[in-house]
């Protein structure tokens, strides 16, 4: 079996039903060198235990998922969300320190959808900007980069009012690039006719905090959140975007993040191996 690409990182969502110990074990067993973690499995074992487990695994830590959900109007729910994001910043810093050399302290942010009963998309986006402004000092103090992830427009109402890389960069523009960056995720932005110029802009501005890849197939499932596929199994041309990201100077790990019931039902070690094979065939040739 060909060794996995050394820049591949397995985002834990790809093996969602594996607990933290299993996720770390199968990732390392498959020869993958890095992992991106999710907050819920980390919190199940506790942050200190999770950090020890990560350190023992020998894996690099590429991202922590996820913070965000910033669109609620001012009130207790918004304050609670911001406080929870401060906890996420602390988690990210701790895990990045525990990971192998080359680990990065990147917290991925999903902006949040429209508040219930609201049609004010512009106002929701303003509240995302304001929330990041509140959190930026905490992130800077912890050495964490807040990475705004634009999601495909089909998620704008319920999950993420930031739909394009350009919108994410506009939000980030008021902040230090070391503190607020963007996530380039092929699944969400492959359709955008402006995607390559915006990746170039993100690189020029020093904003690419993480690069994530997976593929797009139609028809989408009834739950469109679960429509992500192994690289190479869909219609995305990874070459132009990958080359544009690398041309920006990006030299970090590249995550595969898949939400797919069939992938989740696969034995976790096999899913990691299939991910590595797909990455090797569809992405590695462009690295």
C-alpha positions in Angstrom: 0.0 0.0 0.0 1.3 3.5 -0.9 2.0 5.6 2.1 -0.5 8.5 2.6 0.5 11.9 1.5 2.5 13.5 4.4 0.3 16.7 4.2 -3.0 14.8 4.6 -5.0 15.4 7.8 -8.1 13.5 8.7 -10.8 15.8 10.0 -12.5 13.8 12.7 -15.9 14.4 11.1 -14.9 11.9 8.4 -15.0 9.2 11.1 -17.8 10.8 13.1 -18.8 7.7 15.1 -15.3 6.9 16.3 -14.5 8.2 19.8 -11.4 10.2 20.3 -9.2 7.2 21.2 -10.3 5.3 18.2 -10.0 8.3 15.8 -6.4 8.9 17.0 -5.5 5.2 16.8 -6.8 4.5 13.3 -5.4 7.7 11.9 -1.9 6.8 13.1 -2.4 3.2 12.1 -3.2 4.2 8.5 0.0 6.2 8.3 -1.7 9.6 8.3 0.4 12.2 10.2 -2.2 14.7 11.2 -5.8 15.1 12.5 -8.3 17.8 13.0 -10.5 17.3 16.1 -14.1 18.2 17.0 -15.1 19.7 20.3 -17.7 17.1 21.3 -15.3 14.1 21.4 -12.7 16.2 23.1 -15.2 17.3 25.8 -16.4 13.7 26.3 -13.0 12.8 27.7 -12.0 16.2 29.1 -9.5 18.7 27.6 -6.5 17.6 29.7 -7.1 13.9 28.9 -7.6 14.7 25.2 -4.4 16.7 25.1 -2.5 13.7 26.6 -4.1 11.3 24.2 -3.1 13.6 21.2 0.4 13.9 22.5 0.7 10.2 22.9 -0.6 9.6 19.3 2.3 11.5 17.7 -0.1 13.2 15.4 0.0 16.8 14.4 -3.1 18.9 15.2 -4.4 20.8 12.2 -7.7 22.4 13.3 -10.4 22.4 16.0 -14.0 22.3 14.9 -16.0 24.3 15.6 -16.8 27.7 16.9 -19.1 30.4 15.6 -22.9 30.7 15.5 -22.8 34.4 15.9 -26.0 35.7 14.4 -28.3 35.8 17.4 -29.4 39.3 18.5 -28.0 40.8 21.7 -29.2 38.9 24.7 -28.4 35.9 26.9 -28.1 33.4 24.0 -25.6 35.6 22.2 -23.6 36.1 25.4 -23.6 32.3 26.0 -22.4 31.7 22.4 -19.5 34.1 22.8 -18.5 32.5 26.2 -18.6 29.1 24.6 -16.3 30.3 21.8 -13.9 31.5 24.4 -13.8 28.0 25.8 -13.2 26.7 22.2 -10.3 29.1 21.9 -8.7 27.7 25.1 -9.3 24.2 23.8 -7.6 25.0 20.5 -4.5 26.5 22.2 -4.1 23.5 24.5 -4.5 20.9 21.8 -2.1 22.7 19.4 0.5 22.7 22.1 0.0 18.9 22.7 0.2 18.0 19.0 3.4 16.9 17.3 5.7 19.6 15.8 3.9 21.4 12.9 0.6 21.6 14.7 -1.4 24.7 14.2 -3.8 26.6 16.5 -6.7 27.1 14.2 -10.3 27.3 15.3 -12.8 26.9 12.5 -15.8 29.2 12.7 -19.2 28.6 11.1 -21.1 31.9 11.2 -24.6 30.7 11.9 -27.8 31.0 10.0 -30.7 33.5 10.2 -32.2 33.8 13.6 -35.7 32.3 13.8 -38.3 34.6 12.2 -35.6 36.9 10.7 -35.1 37.8 7.0 -32.3 40.3 7.8 -29.4 38.7 6.1 -27.3 41.8 6.1 -27.9 42.3 9.8 -26.9 38.8 10.6 -23.6 39.2 8.7 -22.9 42.4 10.7 -23.4 40.5 14.0 -20.9 37.9 12.8 -18.3 40.7 12.3 -19.1 42.2 15.7 -18.8 38.8 17.4 -15.4 38.2 15.9 -14.4 41.7 17.0 -15.2 40.7 20.6 -13.3 37.4 20.3 -10.2 38.6 18.5 -8.4 39.8 21.6 -9.0 36.5 23.3 -7.7 34.6 20.3 -4.7 36.8 20.0 -3.8 36.3 23.7 -4.0 32.6 23.2 -2.1 32.4 20.0 -5.1 31.1 18.1 -6.3 31.9 14.6 -10.1 32.2 14.1 -10.8 30.8 10.7 -14.0 31.9 9.1 -15.5 29.2 6.9 -17.8 30.2 4.1 -20.5 27.5 3.5 -22.4 26.8 0.2 -25.4 29.2 -0.2 -27.8 26.3 0.4 -26.9 26.6 4.1 -27.4 30.4 4.4 -30.7 30.2 6.1 -30.0 27.7 8.9 -26.2 27.3 9.2 -24.0 30.0 7.7 -24.8 33.5 6.4 -21.2 33.7 5.0 -21.5 32.0 1.6 -18.4 33.0 -0.4 -14.7 33.3 0.2 -15.0 37.0 -0.7 -17.5 37.6 2.0 -15.3 35.8 4.6 -12.4 37.9 3.5 -14.4 41.1 3.9 -15.3 40.1 7.4 -11.7 39.3 8.2 -10.3 42.4 6.7 -10.6 44.5 9.9 -8.4 42.1 11.9 -4.8 41.0 12.1 -4.3 38.1 9.6 -2.6 36.1 12.4 -5.8 36.3 14.4 -8.6 36.1 11.9 -8.2 34.0 8.7 -10.4 32.0 6.4 -11.0 28.3 5.6 -10.8 27.3 2.0 -13.1 24.3 1.6 -13.6 22.9 -1.8 -17.0 21.5 -1.2 -18.4 24.9 -0.3 -16.7 27.2 -2.9 -16.0 25.1 -6.0 -19.0 26.5 -7.8 -18.0 30.2 -7.3 -16.9 31.8 -10.6 -14.7 34.1 -8.5 -13.1 31.4 -6.5 -9.6 31.5 -7.9 -9.2 35.3 -7.7 -10.5 35.1 -4.1 -8.0 32.4 -3.2 -5.3 34.6 -4.7 -6.6 37.5 -2.6 -6.7 35.4 0.5 -3.1 34.4 0.0 -2.0 38.0 -0.7 -3.7 39.1 2.5 -2.1 36.2 4.5 -5.5 34.8 5.4 -5.5 31.1 4.5 -5.6 29.4 7.9 -6.6 26.0 6.6 -7.4 24.2 3.4 -10.0 21.4 3.4 -11.0 19.1 0.6 -13.8 16.7 -0.2 -16.0 16.1 -3.3 -19.5 17.0 -4.5 -21.9 14.5 -6.1 -25.5 14.9 -7.2 -28.2 14.1 -6.4 -27.7 15.5 -3.0 -29.2 13.5 -0.1 -32.4 14.6 1.7 -30.2 16.1 4.4 -27.9 18.2 2.3 -25.4 18.4 5.2 -24.5 14.8 4.4 -23.6 15.3 0.7 -19.8 15.2 1.0 -17.7 12.5 -0.6 -14.2 11.1 -0.8 -11.9 13.2 -3.1 -12.2 12.0 -6.6 -15.7 10.5 -6.2 -17.5 13.6 -7.6 -17.2 16.5 -10.0 -14.8 18.9 -8.3 -11.6 19.7 -10.2 -9.1 20.0 -7.3 -6.2 21.1 -9.5 -6.9 24.8 -10.0 -7.9 25.4 -6.4 -5.1 23.4 -4.9 -2.5 25.1 -7.1 -3.9 28.5 -6.2 -3.7 27.7 -2.5 -0.1 26.5 -2.7 0.8 29.5 -4.8 -0.3 31.7 -1.9 2.5 30.1 0.2 0.2 27.8 2.2 2.4 25.1 3.6 0.2 23.5 6.3 -1.7 20.3 6.4 -4.7 19.7 4.1 -7.7 18.2 5.8 -10.3 15.9 4.3 -13.7 16.6 6.1 -16.6 14.3 5.0 -20.2 14.3 6.2 -21.7 11.2 4.7 -23.8 8.4 6.3 -22.2 5.7 4.1 -18.7 6.8 5.0 -19.7 7.0 8.7 -21.0 3.4 8.5 -17.6 2.2 7.1 -15.1 0.8 9.6 -13.1 3.8 10.7 -9.7 2.4 9.7 -11.0 1.5 6.3 -12.6 5.0 5.9 -9.2 6.6 6.7 -7.5 4.4 4.2 -10.0 5.1 1.5 -9.7 8.8 2.3 -5.9 8.6 1.9 -6.3 6.8 -1.4 -8.7 9.3 -2.8 -6.5 12.2 -1.6 -3.5 10.6 -3.2 -5.2 10.2 -6.5 -7.2 13.5 -6.7 -5.2 16.0 -4.7 -1.6 14.9 -4.3 -0.7 15.3 -8.0 -1.3 19.0 -7.6 0.9 19.4 -4.5 
